[in-house]
Amino acid sequence: MKPTKPVKDWKHIFLDTSFIIDYLADPNKQRKNPEFQQRIDLAHQLMEILGNYELSEKKEKRNFYISAVTIAELRKLAPANTAKDLVLLFNTGDVTFIDFTKDIALKLNQNLEQYLPAGQKHQFIAYLEKELKSKQVGNARQWVSDDLKIAACAKSVKNLDAVLTSDKNTFKLVADMLELPCVSMFKEEFANDLFGDISVVVAKKK
């Protein structure tokens, strides 16, 4: 499910681990990997847009949300100081860190039962694990578990406008299944303006 509002009107924005890693990365150091470089460029462009465009109600501020699970993941997946840098970068009242609580866990289980046909919850999880293993990702079960937890944290945010991710293979599938307004860092995911850049005034049609 794609965000329904244009980028300039996003107020409540949830950031997945993969998006944060891309946003904190230097695109100039990724020239040998064009796809990765393009993802990083898009993450930077999007955050620049969100930083430069005021909401229509000027007294309002954008609110960013990050799962506590992401902080734990960053300590394993990113350079040693990334989690610390992230906390410093978003050390404002406009960022909320969401704990994975018992209530969120119960809600996640209910959502999986609601959105998946009877008996297919475990099949869906097994499919995600298989996808990760095919891409030679180690500890696929833990990866899927973390993605589910992060998506469940996003689901707990009221009036959520957008979930940003760079992982279209697993996290995006989970987010779409839970009917979250998720967009991944690939150009085809966005509406474009006349210059081929991300449109700030038009939402990508389904």
C-alpha positions as CSV (number, residue, x, y, z in Angstrom):
1,M,0.0,0.0,0.0
2,K,1.4,3.4,-1.0
3,P,1.2,6.7,0.9
4,T,-2.0,8.5,-0.2
5,K,-0.7,12.0,0.5
6,P,2.0,13.9,-1.5
7,V,5.4,14.1,0.2
8,K,5.0,17.8,1.2
9,D,1.9,16.8,3.3
10,W,3.6,13.9,5.2
11,K,3.4,14.7,8.9
12,H,3.8,11.3,10.6
13,I,6.7,9.3,9.1
14,F,8.1,6.0,10.3
15,L,11.7,5.1,9.3
16,D,12.7,1.5,8.8
17,T,16.3,0.3,9.6
18,S,17.3,-0.1,6.0
19,F,16.2,3.5,5.2
20,I,18.2,4.9,8.1
21,I,21.3,3.0,7.0
22,D,21.0,4.4,3.5
23,Y,20.3,7.9,4.8
24,L,23.4,7.9,7.0
25,A,25.6,6.5,4.2
26,D,27.7,8.6,1.9
27,P,26.6,8.1,-1.8
28,N,30.0,9.1,-3.1
29,K,31.5,6.0,-1.5
30,Q,29.2,3.7,-3.4
31,R,30.0,4.3,-7.0
32,K,30.9,0.7,-7.6
33,N,27.4,-0.3,-6.6
34,P,25.0,1.9,-8.7
35,E,21.8,0.4,-7.3
36,F,22.9,1.0,-3.7
37,Q,24.1,4.5,-4.6
38,Q,20.7,5.3,-6.2
39,R,18.9,4.2,-3.0
40,I,21.2,6.4,-0.9
41,D,20.6,9.4,-3.2
42,L,16.9,8.9,-3.0
43,A,17.0,8.7,0.8
44,H,19.0,11.9,1.0
45,Q,16.7,13.7,-1.5
46,L,13.6,12.6,0.4
47,M,14.9,13.8,3.8
48,E,16.0,17.1,2.2
49,I,12.5,17.6,0.8
50,L,10.9,16.9,4.2
51,G,13.4,19.3,5.8
52,N,12.7,22.1,3.3
53,Y,8.9,22.0,2.9
54,E,6.8,23.3,5.7
55,L,3.4,21.7,6.4
56,S,0.4,23.8,5.3
57,E,-0.3,24.6,8.9
58,K,3.0,26.3,9.7
59,K,2.8,25.7,13.4
60,E,2.8,22.0,12.9
61,K,6.0,20.0,12.8
62,R,6.8,16.7,11.2
63,N,7.0,13.7,13.5
64,F,9.4,10.9,12.8
65,Y,9.1,7.4,14.5
66,I,11.8,4.8,14.9
67,S,11.4,1.4,16.5
68,A,13.6,0.4,19.4
69,V,14.2,-2.8,17.4
70,T,15.9,-0.7,14.8
71,I,18.3,0.7,17.3
72,A,19.3,-2.8,18.3
73,E,19.6,-3.8,14.6
74,L,21.9,-0.8,13.9
75,R,24.3,-2.0,16.5
76,K,24.7,-5.2,14.6
77,L,24.4,-4.1,10.9
78,A,26.0,-0.7,10.8
79,P,29.3,0.9,11.9
80,A,29.9,1.0,15.6
81,N,28.8,4.7,16.1
82,T,25.8,4.6,13.9
83,A,23.2,4.1,16.6
84,K,24.8,6.9,18.7
85,D,24.9,9.1,15.6
86,L,21.2,8.4,15.0
87,V,20.2,9.3,18.5
88,L,22.2,12.6,18.2
89,L,20.8,13.3,14.7
90,F,17.2,12.9,15.8
91,N,17.7,14.3,19.4
92,T,14.7,16.5,19.1
93,G,11.1,16.5,20.3
94,D,10.0,15.6,16.8
95,V,11.3,12.0,17.0
96,T,9.6,9.2,18.9
97,F,11.3,5.9,19.6
98,I,8.8,3.1,19.9
99,D,9.3,0.1,22.2
100,F,8.1,-3.3,21.1
101,T,5.7,-3.9,24.0
102,K,3.4,-6.8,24.9
103,D,0.4,-4.9,23.6
104,I,2.1,-4.3,20.2
105,A,3.1,-8.0,20.0
106,L,-0.5,-9.1,20.7
107,K,-1.8,-6.6,18.0
108,L,0.8,-8.0,15.5
109,N,-0.5,-11.5,16.0
110,Q,-4.1,-10.3,15.5
111,N,-3.1,-8.4,12.4
112,L,-1.4,-11.4,10.9
113,E,-4.6,-13.5,11.5
114,Q,-6.7,-10.7,10.1
115,Y,-4.8,-9.9,6.9
116,L,-3.7,-13.5,6.0
117,P,-6.1,-16.3,5.0
118,A,-6.7,-18.9,7.7
119,G,-3.7,-21.0,8.3
120,Q,-1.3,-19.0,6.1
121,K,0.5,-17.0,8.8
122,H,3.3,-19.5,9.1
123,Q,3.5,-20.0,5.3
124,F,4.0,-16.3,4.8
125,I,6.8,-16.2,7.4
126,A,8.4,-19.3,5.8
127,Y,8.2,-17.6,2.4
128,L,10.0,-14.5,3.7
129,E,12.7,-16.6,5.3
130,K,13.2,-18.5,2.0
131,E,13.5,-15.2,0.1
132,L,16.2,-14.0,2.5
133,K,18.1,-17.3,2.3
134,S,18.1,-17.2,-1.5
135,K,19.8,-13.8,-1.2
136,Q,22.4,-15.4,1.2
137,V,21.2,-13.5,4.2
138,G,22.3,-15.2,7.4
139,N,19.9,-15.8,10.3
140,A,16.9,-15.3,8.1
141,R,14.4,-16.2,10.9
142,Q,15.7,-13.5,13.2
143,W,15.6,-11.0,10.3
144,V,12.0,-11.8,9.5
145,S,11.1,-11.6,13.2
146,D,12.7,-8.2,13.5
147,D,10.9,-6.9,10.4
148,L,7.6,-8.1,11.8
149,K,8.3,-6.3,15.1
150,I,9.3,-3.1,13.3
151,A,6.3,-3.1,11.1
152,A,4.1,-3.7,14.2
153,C,5.6,-0.7,15.8
154,A,4.7,1.3,12.7
155,K,1.2,0.0,12.8
156,S,0.8,1.4,16.3
157,V,1.3,5.0,15.1
158,K,-1.9,6.9,14.7
159,N,-2.5,8.9,11.5
160,L,0.6,7.5,9.9
161,D,1.4,9.0,6.5
162,A,4.4,7.1,5.3
163,V,6.8,4.3,6.2
164,L,10.2,4.6,4.5
165,T,12.3,1.6,3.8
166,S,15.0,0.5,1.4
167,D,14.1,-3.2,1.7
168,K,11.6,-4.1,-0.9
169,N,12.2,-7.8,-0.7
170,T,11.1,-8.5,2.9
171,F,10.1,-5.4,4.9
172,K,8.0,-3.9,2.1
173,L,6.1,-7.2,1.8
174,V,5.4,-7.2,5.5
175,A,4.3,-3.6,5.5
176,D,2.1,-4.1,2.5
177,M,0.5,-7.2,4.1
178,L,-0.3,-5.1,7.2
179,E,-1.7,-2.3,4.9
180,L,0.9,0.3,6.0
181,P,1.6,3.3,3.7
182,C,5.0,2.1,2.7
183,V,7.4,3.3,0.0
184,S,10.8,1.9,-0.8
185,M,13.8,3.8,-2.1
186,F,13.4,3.0,-5.8
187,K,12.5,5.7,-8.3
188,E,9.5,3.8,-9.7
189,E,7.9,4.0,-6.2
190,F,7.5,7.8,-6.5
191,A,5.6,10.2,-8.7
192,N,8.0,12.3,-10.7
193,D,7.9,16.0,-11.6
194,L,8.7,17.5,-15.0
195,F,12.4,17.2,-14.3
196,G,12.3,13.5,-13.4
197,D,12.8,14.3,-9.7
198,I,10.6,13.2,-6.8
199,S,7.3,15.1,-7.0
200,V,6.5,16.9,-3.8
201,V,2.9,17.8,-4.8
202,V,1.6,14.5,-6.3
203,A,1.2,11.1,-4.7
204,K,2.1,8.0,-6.7
205,K,-1.0,6.3,-7.9
206,K,-1.6,2.7,-6.9
